[in-house]
Amino acid sequence: MTGSHCRESSKTARDKVRIKRYLNIVMREFMFYMTDGRYSTPTWFAAELADEAGARDLARHRLDESPFHLAVDVVEGDELLFCVTRPQSPPRPSAPSTP
């Protein structure tokens, strides 16, 4: 059973490559390194996307999934393309000092 699943997965992957070639779609591979406030090491994941705008949208989406996600660095090849971070919250007004 496991063997047939592996063959099915590789066949599906080959089909996707053929479709991309047929449609003349050039996909780019991006690596995402997400800084999570709960862990000392970034979590990473990869995605094939058409362009940097798609990578930025995905990074923003992943950042918004949890308040613990602090930043997402986006890398293509060996080059850091950009970093998406949470907007800084405005400083809270301080309490009036009492004499």
Backbone torsions as a table, in degrees:
resi	resn	phi	psi	omega
1	MET	NA	-44.6	-179.9
2	THR	-62.9	-40.8	-179.7
3	GLY	-59.6	-42.8	-179.3
4	SER	-67.9	-33.8	177.7
5	HIS	-64.6	-41.7	178.6
6	CYS	-62.6	-43.8	178.8
7	ARG	-63.1	-39.3	179.4
8	GLU	-63.7	-42.3	-179.3
9	SER	-64.2	-44.9	-179.2
10	SER	-68.8	-35.1	176.1
11	LYS	-64.0	-43.5	178.6
12	THR	-61.5	-42.5	178.9
13	ALA	-63.0	-43.4	178.2
14	ARG	-62.7	-41.0	178.6
15	ASP	-61.2	-41.5	179.2
16	LYS	-62.3	-41.0	178.6
17	VAL	-63.6	-44.0	178.8
18	ARG	-61.0	-43.1	-179.5
19	ILE	-63.4	-44.1	179.2
20	LYS	-60.5	-42.6	178.6
21	ARG	-64.1	-43.1	-179.0
22	TYR	-62.2	-43.6	-178.5
23	LEU	-82.8	-3.0	-179.7
24	ASN	60.3	38.3	177.9
25	ILE	-93.9	125.6	176.6
26	VAL	-103.6	114.4	179.1
27	MET	-99.1	148.8	179.1
28	ARG	-114.2	145.6	179.4
29	GLU	-98.8	123.3	179.0
30	PHE	-113.9	143.1	172.8
31	MET	-108.0	138.0	-179.2
32	PHE	-119.2	127.7	178.0
33	TYR	-115.7	110.8	-173.9
34	MET	-102.1	124.7	175.6
35	THR	-86.2	121.3	-179.3
36	ASP	-116.4	127.5	-176.2
37	GLY	-61.0	-15.4	-178.8
38	ARG	-87.4	-14.7	-172.8
39	TYR	-126.3	154.3	-179.2
40	SER	-87.0	-15.3	-178.1
41	THR	-118.4	136.6	178.3
42	PRO	-62.7	148.9	173.2
43	THR	-92.7	138.3	-179.2
44	TRP	-121.8	154.9	171.6
45	PHE	-152.6	160.8	-178.3
46	ALA	-120.4	153.4	176.4
47	ALA	-151.5	142.9	172.4
48	GLU	-95.3	121.2	-177.7
49	LEU	-136.4	162.2	-176.9
50	ALA	-73.3	-33.4	-173.9
51	ASP	-160.0	178.0	-178.7
52	GLU	-67.0	-30.6	178.1
53	ALA	-62.1	-42.0	176.7
54	GLY	-64.9	-37.9	177.8
55	ALA	-65.7	-40.7	179.1
56	ARG	-64.9	-42.0	178.2
57	ASP	-61.6	-43.8	179.6
58	LEU	-65.5	-41.4	178.3
59	ALA	-61.8	-44.3	178.8
60	ARG	-62.7	-41.5	178.8
61	HIS	-60.8	-47.4	-179.6
62	ARG	-64.9	-36.5	178.2
63	LEU	-63.2	-40.3	-177.3
64	ASP	-77.4	-8.8	-178.4
65	GLU	-68.0	-26.8	-175.8
66	SER	-150.9	142.2	176.3
67	PRO	-67.6	-15.4	178.3
68	PHE	-78.8	-19.0	178.7
69	HIS	-77.0	116.1	-172.9
70	LEU	-98.5	-35.0	-177.5
71	ALA	-160.2	155.3	175.5
72	VAL	-132.9	117.9	174.0
73	ASP	-90.9	133.9	-178.9
74	VAL	-113.5	124.8	-174.5
75	VAL	-124.0	140.4	171.6
76	GLU	-126.9	121.3	-174.4
77	GLY	64.6	-123.8	178.1
78	ASP	-104.8	10.5	-173.3
79	GLU	-110.1	126.7	172.7
80	LEU	-74.4	117.3	-177.9
81	LEU	-84.3	-48.2	-179.9
82	PHE	-167.7	169.0	178.1
83	CYS	-128.9	130.8	177.0
84	VAL	-105.2	126.5	-179.5
85	THR	-126.2	166.0	175.4
86	ARG	-73.0	142.2	174.4
87	PRO	-63.7	143.7	177.9
88	GLN	-69.6	134.6	176.3
89	SER	-76.0	145.3	-178.9
90	PRO	-63.3	146.2	179.6
91	PRO	-63.8	141.8	178.3
92	ARG	-76.3	142.7	176.8
93	PRO	-64.0	138.0	179.7
94	SER	-77.4	152.7	179.0
95	ALA	-68.3	143.4	179.0
96	PRO	-61.0	139.1	-179.7
97	SER	-75.9	142.9	179.1
98	THR	-98.7	138.5	-179.2
99	PRO	-73.0	NA	NA
